[in-house]
Amino acid sequence: MQLGINLGYWGAGMDADNLAVAKEADRLGYAVCWAAEAYGSDAATVLTWVAAQTERIDVGSAIFQIPARQPAMTAMTAATLDSLSGGRFRLGLGVSGPQVSEGWYGVKFDKPLARTREYVEIVRKAMSRERLSYEGQHWTLPLPGGPGKPLKLTVHPEREYIPLYIAAIGPKNLEQTGEIADGALLIFPSAEHLEETAIQYLRAGREKAGKTLEGFDIVPTLPLALGEDKDVPTLADTFRPYTALYVGGMGSRKQNFYNQLARRMGFEAAAIEIQDKYLAGDKEGAAAAIPHDLIDKTTLLGSVDRIADRMKEYAAAGVTTLTLAPAGFTLDERLAALRAGTEALERAGLA
């Protein structure tokens, strides 16, 4: 099992620290550094900045939002990043959510699975440097009846094949991801529930494509907070606002993928209460309503030995790249958490 690092969103006041974290992850031998985007910093610019100041670590988008870019533009960006980084780019895609897609980009959040499938087909075709023509429900290239003609990407990526990942949570999206992608980006993953909430659907998708999970990259992201085991409840409390935001406030009442995931992990009553309170404006009450077990099962908390034991559980569940989001109030604390990740991996016998 390899380790990755997730820098989250840029522009939150920790940009210099984030770069230091990326450089240290590069030095420690982490496999990949991911960056996210929502409606603030864009991931492409951040990844270019990180790639220019690192040497070995891959850089990956987790995610490029599908409603933000036409698929041909995503292919251009991926090819450029792969070329500039010397073949270190991983392309992660996702549909985002209805609030961002419709509120920020003005793109209707409908038929996300069909849209994703077409998007991936066009991106792959463009990156292969074929002349680009496509007829689908959501995209037709070139537009019929006009002056457009099939064009070919002029940039040569460093590699012939850039790995493509999809951020997926729901069963149908996970199955399609297994069918059409090279890896899956997961969030709020519980090792105990990973088979039933994710891997069984990824496996079904691979089988639909005539493949197995061999070579398919399963990539969950987990916050990591280093401390003594007796302090685990206190460490878990620091992630209550984060968990409440996703389980309670992401999307609408009917379309909150994270809330649905919490229910599938057995926290149905708590998920309902968290969402009710969050949407009513009681964010503190929503955070207080989160069961400790929900946080503990979806984070890495405590001593290096405790974290190593949890890493073994994720490896046994089928995880191939474990992405860490090292927590801390200072840069030194975040760097210590980052180093604890590699130490835990070694103690677990997974390095």
N, C-alpha and C positions, 0 to 999 in steps of 0.2 A: 504494500500500500504506500502510495506517495502522499506527500503533504503539499497543500497549496495555501495561499494567503489571500484573503479578501479585504481590499481597502475600503469597500463600501462606496459612499458618495464623497466626491471632492467638494471643497468649498465650505466645510463645516468648522473651519478654524484650526484644523490640524494638518494642513497640507504639507508643511515642512516635515512634520512627524511622520506622515504617511510615506513620504519619499524615503525617510530614514528606515522605516519598517521594511519597505520594499528592497532596499539595498541590503539590509541585514538578512532578509529571507533569501536573497540571491547568494550571499556569502555562505549561508548555512546549508544550501543545497535544496531549498524548496523547489518544487517542480514548476509551479505556475503562480502568477500574481493576477488576480481578477480585479476588475473595477466595474462599478455599477452606474446606472443613470436612471433618473426618474423625470424630474422637471427642474433640475438645477444644472450640475456639471454634466457634460457629455462624456461618455466612456472613451471615445476614440482619442480625444485630446490628452486625457489622463494617461492612457496606455502608451501613447507616443512619448510623453514626458518620462514615464517610467522606463520604457525600453531604451531610451537614449542614455540612461544613467545606470543601467544594469548590464550584465554580461552573459549570463547563462539562463536565467529564469525565463520561462515562457510568460507572455502577457495575454490575458484573455478578457473578453467582454462578457460580463455577467450582470446585465445583458445589454446588447443593442436592442432597443425596442422596435418591434416590427412596424407599428404605426408611425414611427418617426422618420423612416427612410424608405424610399423606393428600393426594391430588391437589387437593382443594378448598382445603385449607390453603395449599398452594403457590400456588394462584391468588390467594387472599386476600393473601398476603405480597407477591407480585409486583405486584398492583394497588396495595397500600399504598405499597410502595417507589417505584413509578412516580409515584404522586401526590405523595409527600413530596419526591421529588427533582426535580420539575418535568419529568417525562418523560425521565429519564436512566437507566432501569433496563433491563438485559438479563438474561433468565432462562436460566441454564445448568443443565442437569439431568444426572444420571448414576446408574447403578445401584449405584455403589460396588463392593465386592468381597465375597466370601463370608465372610471373617473379620469384617469390620465389620458387614455386613448381619445375619448370624446371631448373632455374638458380642455386638454392642453394641445392636442394635435388635430382635433376636429375630424377624427376618423371614427366612423361608426364601429362599435364593438359588437360585430355580428359574425357568425360563422367562423370563430377563431381557429378551429381545426383545419377547415378547408383553406383559409387564408394562409395559415402557417405552411401547409403542404405546398401550395403554389409558390410561396415565397422561397422556400428551401429549394425547390426545383429550379427556379430562375437563378438564384444565387449560385447554386452548384454549376449550372450550365454556363453562366457568365465567367465564373472563376476557372472553368476548364478551358476558357479562351475559344469556345465555339462561337460562331456567329449567332447572335441572340435573336431567336424568334420563339414565341410562346403564345398558345391559345388556351386561356383558362376562364374561369368564372369571374375572377377578380382582376386579372391582368391579361392584356393582349398586347404583344410586342412583335413588330411595330404596330402602331395604331392603324387600323384599316382605312383605306381611302385617302391617305395623306402622303406627305413627302418622306416619311420615315422609312428607313431601310435597316435590315439586320446589321448590327455592328459587332465588332470583336474587341474585347478588352485589350488595350495596348500595353498595360503594365504586366510584367512577368513576376508573379510571386516567387519567393525563394524556393518554395516546394511545389510540386505538382498537385498535391492534395492538402488543403488546409482543413484540419479537423473541425467539425461543426457540432455544437451542443445546443440543446433546447432546455429552457427552464420550464419544468412541468410539475404540476401538483395533482390535478384531477386524474382519475383512472383513464379516461379516453385520451387525454393529452399525453399521459405517460405511455400508453400503448402505441400511439402514433410516433412518439419520440423514439421508442425502441425500434420502430420500423424504418424511420427515415434519417435518423441522426447517428452521430458517432459517440455521443455521450449525453448524459442527463444531469442538469443542474438542479439540486434539490435543496429545500429550505425547511427548517423545523423537523429535521429527521430524527426519529427515535430508532436506535439500533434494534430495540425489542420489537418494534412494529414495522420495520423497514420492508420485510417480505410482503406483508399484507397490504401496506399502504402504497408501495412503489414497485418493488422489484418484480412481483408477479405480473404486473401490467407491462413493464419493460420487456420481460421475457416473452410475453405473448406477442408483443410487437416484433421482436427479433424473429420469432418463429414464423410470423406472417411474411417476413421478408426472406425466409429460408436461411436464417442465421441463428447463432446462439449468442449468449452474453459474453463469450470469449472475445476479448479485445474491445468491448464496449465500456466506456469510462463512466462510472457511477460516482457523482461528485456532490456530496452534501456539504453545506456550509454550517459550521458550528462556532458560536462564540466561545472563547476560552478565557477563563479567569483563574489565575494562579493564587493559591493560598493554602492554609492548613485545612485538613479535612474537617476539623471541628467548626470551621468558619463557612462551610458550604451553604448553610441557609442564608447567611449574610451575603455571600457572593451571588447567590441566586436572586436575591432581592434587587440587585443592581440591574437585572435584566427584566424586571417587571414592566417598566414603561415600554420597552422594546416589544415584548411579547403582547402587551395590551394593544399597542398600535396595530400590529398585524392581525391578531385574532379578533380584536374588537372593531378596528376602524378602517381596515383596508377594503376598498370596494364598497358595495352597498349591502344592505341587510340580506338580499337574495343572492348576491354575487360576491361573496368573500371566500376565496379559495382556502385561505389559511384557517378560517373558522371551521370550514368543512373538514379540513385535515385534522384539526384538534378533535373533532367529533369522531372521526374514524379511528383515532388513537384511544378512544374510550373516555374522552373528557366532554361528553355531550352537554351535560347539565352546566358545567362550568363555562363552556364555550358560549352557551346561550346567555348566561348571566354577564359574562365579560362584554359581549356585544351589546346587550341591552344597556348596560351602564355607560359604555363608551359612546354609543350613539346618542345617549341622553345628555352627554356633556360631562359625565362623572368619570373623568379619566383616572383619578386616584382610586375611586371605588372599583373600576375595572381592573386596575393593576392589583389591588388587594384581593380580588376574587380569583386570581390565577392560582391554581394548585401548585405547591412546591414541586411535585413530581413532574408536572408538565414542563417546567423550566429545567429541572435537573436532567430529564430524559433527552432534552434537545440542546444541551450545552455541555461543555467540558469544564468541570469545576473542581478545585481542590489541589491536592498535592500532585507531584509528577507521577507517583505510583498510582494514584486513583485515576488520573487521566490516561495512563498507560493501560490500565484495566479496561477502561471504556473504549480505547482505540482497538483493543483486541475484539471487543464486541462488534464494532463497526466493520472491521476486516472480516470477521466471521459471517456477518450479515451480507457481505458482497460488495462493500465499498472499495473502490480502487484508488480514488484520490480524495483524501479528507482535507477539505478547505477550512482553515482556521481564521477566525476574526479575533485577534488577541485584544483583550480589554485591559484598560488601565487608565488611571487619572493623569499619569505622566508618561512621557516617552520612555523613560527607563522601565516603568512597569510594563508597558506594551512590549518592549524588546525582551524583557525577562520572560514574559508569557510566550513570545515567539521561540525563544531558546528552549523553553520547557517543552514545547511541542516536539522538537527534534529529539530531545532527551527521552521523552515519553515513548516516542516511536522506537527508539533503540531499546529501551527497557522492555517494551512489548515484544521485541524480537521481530519487528516488521520492517526495519530499515533495510 
